[in-house]
Amino acid sequence: MPAKTGQEYIDRLKKANNNVYIHGERVDDVTEHPAFKNVIQSMAHLYDLQYEKKDKMLYKSPTTGDLVGKTFMQPTSVEEIIERREAIQEWAHTSGGMMGRSPDYLNAEVMAMGMNNGLFAESDPMFAENARKYYEYARENDISLTHTLIHPQVNRAKAQHEQKDANVALHLVEKNKEGIIVDGVRLLATQGGITDEILVFPSTVKRSGEKDDPYSLAFAIPNNTPGLKFICRESFDQDKSKWDHPLSSRFEEGDAIVTFDHVFVPWERVFVCEDSAVCNRTFGETNAVVHMAHQVVSKNIVKTEFLLGVALNMMDAIGIDQFQHVKDKGTEIMLALETMKSHLYRAEHNATLDESGTMTPDFAPLDAARNWYPRIYPRLTEIIRILGASGLMGIPTEADFSHEEIGPILHRALQGKNLEGYERVQLFRLAWDMTLSSFGSRQMHYEYYFFGDPIKMGMTYFDKYEKDSYKQLVENFLAKTDSEKPSFEKV
């Protein structure tokens, strides 16, 4: 079947009736619930956009000839990588990059896993075939996915099998002729209650050993599978106007704890079962991390462009764009943006074909970008807060401006250099929602931990970085200047 429309996305959620809980209650219909309905409309817009911009967003399926989402596409050339990236950024522009788990993130992962599936065959050839077929199934049915990677934060100092209550984490209970039974808890599924299916993949917090094999699993199942529950954190969508909360009222994705109560997974949906060695290598050897990083860097460029636009409009609104320290802060954002663009350009234009025939971006610049952005994004949001100063605190609501008596007072009192009060406050509410609201705080925390603890990521980056050639440069230099080495023989 071809790519789905926004209405088809909504209809699927209604029909699925996923087992979702929030604020202490089970949700009857996520498409109507205040915590989810607005972001579901934003997701629906993404799917409709595919048809509004067919040439950029859709391509012919290699198996059916139907028009399917280009974010699922297996690129076989640099040109196709760029085409897919343009589709990714088309979606990102609808939210200013504020939807970190828009469907393209996992579409890229499923593609990489499906095409580079040989690793899964180490346990059983069936698992490799399962991965290939699942990619095709997800692409042809335009499946929206959430995913979960992390065990509960009980005791990070111990391996999973050493935990006091080891089986609180998702683990294998039983294998039978039809499939496997799993039980336990996983963190942290973004968009858990508003997608079609869930991908369960290896924990990325620490490498596993053989004793952790019962926890070493990878599979995909529908979100309405019996025994599967999504327990969502409180919503940062305040169910108020889009004027008051321009970002959180549209793009609050939500995050959920996922519980599995003796959930049955059929064999055809299993990719890894009791194999820590395969789990440890999954993201690297399938190139999933490369294609996911490519999507993330593409999205973060749009996010930085949006943030820069907000900063520049704030400067102009209150006439601070000629001050030295203000220009310097604007320059910081511009340098971050241009650095990210350079990383992306190098990654795309140095791409190479992998064993599956997939054109794969150069991981080195993507790895640098994904390690750097979590460190710089908190500073970018800090700049917005500094530029806004007290103006980010004195921001009336839409209702205040609508009031017959105080509205005109505010409209005059809060005017800017080039904006009337109503328009200036609208801009500053956007800056506030981006940086200071619960939604904005979550965005900063989310970016900081996007791929995991940035300190541990940095340690891994340092350990894997090729260092010998740089050390040799210095050794060669010192050797050339050392023309007459003195003797240090004992006298």
C-alpha positions, 0 to 999 in steps of 0.5 A, spaced: 500 500 500 502 507 498 504 512 504 499 513 509 495 520 509 494 524 516 487 521 517 489 514 516 495 515 521 489 518 526 484 512 524 490 507 525 491 510 532 483 510 534 483 502 531 489 500 535 487 503 542 494 502 545 494 501 552 496 508 554 496 511 561 497 518 563 496 522 569 494 516 573 488 514 568 488 509 562 487 513 555 480 511 552 482 515 545 489 518 544 487 522 538 482 526 543 486 526 549 488 533 551 495 530 552 496 527 545 491 530 540 495 536 538 502 532 537 497 527 533 495 533 529 502 535 528 504 528 526 498 527 521 501 534 518 507 530 516 504 524 513 499 529 509 505 533 507 508 527 503 502 528 498 503 535 498 510 535 496 510 528 492 516 529 488 520 531 494 517 526 500 515 520 496 518 515 491 516 508 487 517 502 492 522 497 489 518 491 490 510 494 489 511 500 485 507 504 490 509 511 492 512 510 499 516 515 504 522 517 501 525 517 509 525 509 508 529 509 502 535 505 501 540 510 498 545 507 492 548 514 490 550 520 494 545 524 490 540 519 493 542 521 500 541 528 499 534 527 496 533 523 503 536 528 507 531 534 503 525 529 505 528 529 512 529 537 513 522 538 509 519 534 515 523 538 520 522 545 518 514 544 520 516 544 527 523 548 527 526 541 529 523 541 535 520 533 534 526 529 535 523 523 534 519 524 528 518 518 524 524 519 519 529 517 525 527 510 526 525 509 518 533 510 517 534 505 522 529 500 520 532 501 513 539 500 515 538 494 519 534 491 514 539 491 508 545 490 513 542 484 516 547 479 516 549 480 523 543 477 525 544 471 522 550 469 526 544 466 531 540 464 526 539 465 518 531 466 520 533 473 524 537 476 518 531 474 513 526 477 519 530 484 519 529 484 511 522 483 511 520 487 517 524 493 513 519 492 507 513 491 511 514 498 515 516 501 508 510 499 504 505 500 510 508 507 512 509 504 519 510 509 525 515 507 530 517 508 537 523 504 540 526 503 547 533 501 548 534 502 556 534 498 562 531 501 568 536 506 572 537 501 578 544 500 579 548 503 574 555 500 577 553 493 576 551 489 570 544 487 569 545 480 571 548 482 578 542 487 579 538 486 586 532 485 582 535 483 575 528 481 572 525 488 573 528 489 566 526 486 560 528 479 559 526 472 556 521 468 560 520 462 555 521 460 548 516 455 544 515 453 537 511 460 535 515 465 538 518 468 545 515 470 551 518 476 554 517 480 561 519 486 565 520 494 564 524 498 559 525 506 558 524 511 555 519 510 549 518 517 546 512 517 542 510 511 545 503 512 545 502 515 538 505 510 534 503 504 530 509 499 533 515 499 538 522 497 536 525 493 542 533 494 541 539 492 545 541 497 551 546 502 549 548 504 556 553 499 557 556 492 553 553 486 555 556 479 557 554 472 556 551 472 563 546 478 560 544 474 554 537 473 557 536 481 557 539 481 550 533 482 545 531 485 539 524 485 536 518 489 533 511 488 535 504 492 534 503 497 540 496 494 542 500 487 543 496 484 549 500 485 556 504 491 553 503 498 556 505 505 555 506 509 562 507 516 560 510 522 564 506 528 565 504 532 559 508 539 557 502 541 553 498 545 557 492 545 553 492 552 552 492 556 546 497 556 540 499 563 541 501 562 549 504 555 548 507 555 540 511 549 541 508 545 546 501 546 544 504 542 537 510 538 538 510 535 545 512 528 543 511 525 550 516 519 553 513 513 556 516 507 561 514 501 557 512 495 561 511 488 558 507 483 562 509 476 559 508 479 552 508 474 546 513 475 540 512 471 534 518 468 531 518 472 525 518 479 529 525 477 532 531 479 530 536 477 536 534 472 542 539 471 547 545 473 544 549 479 547 555 479 542 550 480 537 547 486 541 553 489 542 555 490 535 548 491 532 548 499 531 555 499 529 555 493 524 548 494 521 550 502 520 544 503 523 548 508 527 550 512 521 544 513 518 540 515 524 546 520 526 545 523 519 538 524 520 539 527 527 544 532 524 540 534 518 534 535 524 539 539 528 541 544 522 534 546 522 533 546 529 539 551 529 537 555 523 530 556 527 533 558 534 538 563 530 531 566 527 528 567 533 535 570 536 535 575 530 528 577 531 529 578 538 535 583 537 531 587 532 524 587 536 528 591 542 533 594 538 539 591 541 542 588 535 548 594 535 551 592 541 558 588 541 556 583 546 549 581 542 553 581 536 558 576 539 552 572 541 549 572 535 556 569 532 556 564 536 549 561 534 552 562 526 558 559 528 554 553 531 550 552 524 555 553 519 559 548 523 554 543 523 552 544 515 560 543 514 559 536 518 553 534 514 556 536 507 563 532 508 559 526 511 554 526 504 560 527 499 565 522 502 559 517 502 561 510 500 557 503 498 557 498 504 556 491 503 549 491 502 550 496 496 547 502 501 550 508 500 553 510 507 555 517 509 562 518 512 561 517 519 567 521 522 564 528 521 557 525 523 560 522 530 563 529 531 557 532 530 553 528 534 558 528 540 559 536 539 551 538 539 549 536 546 555 540 549 553 546 545 545 546 545 545 548 552 549 554 550 545 556 544 538 556 549 542 560 554 543 565 549 536 566 547 535 567 555 540 572 555 538 576 549 530 576 552 532 578 559 526 580 563 522 580 557 522 573 557 518 573 564 514 579 563 510 576 557 502 576 558 497 571 555 493 571 549 487 572 554 490 579 557 491 582 550 483 580 549 481 584 555 477 590 553 480 594 559 488 591 559 489 589 552 490 596 549 494 598 555 499 592 554 499 593 547 502 600 548 506 598 554 510 592 551 511 595 544 518 594 541 523 598 536 519 595 530 513 591 533 507 593 537 506 590 544 501 584 541 507 582 536 513 583 540 510 578 546 508 573 541 515 573 539 518 572 546 513 567 548 516 563 542 523 564 545 520 562 552 517 556 550 523 554 546 528 555 552 524 556 559 518 552 559 517 545 561 517 543 554 523 548 553 527 545 559 525 538 556 528 540 549 535 542 552 535 535 557 533 531 551 538 534 546 544 533 552 542 526 552 540 524 545 545 519 544 547 517 551 551 520 557 555 525 553 561 524 557 561 517 556 560 518 549 566 523 549 570 517 552 568 512 547 570 518 541 577 519 544 578 511 545 576 510 538 580 516 535 586 515 530 591 518 534 598 515 532 599 520 526 598 526 530 603 523 535 608 522 530 607 529 527 610 531 533 616 526 534 618 527 527 618 534 528 622 533 535 627 528 531 629 534 526 631 539 531 635 534 535 641 534 531 646 533 536 643 529 542 648 529 548 650 523 551 647 521 558 652 515 559 653 514 567 660 517 569 
